[in-house]
């Protein structure tokens, strides 16, 4: 496995949580995402170009910090 897919498989083995942890984590994520302040931040990010080829996508970390309250 000396290719990118093989390397990713090794990294996934040691960095991903067990499948049993996914359902509660997703539940917590969706609960947090319903908060008004989170929805407002997501709307602002969409307006700035979230999920399209844009400056936001290319500089996502810095742009998210800019939208923080």
Secondary structure, 3 states (H helix, E strand, C coil): CCCHHHHHHHHHHHHCCCHHHHHHHHHHHHHHHCCHHHHHHHHHHHHHCCCCCCHHHHCHHHHHHHHCC
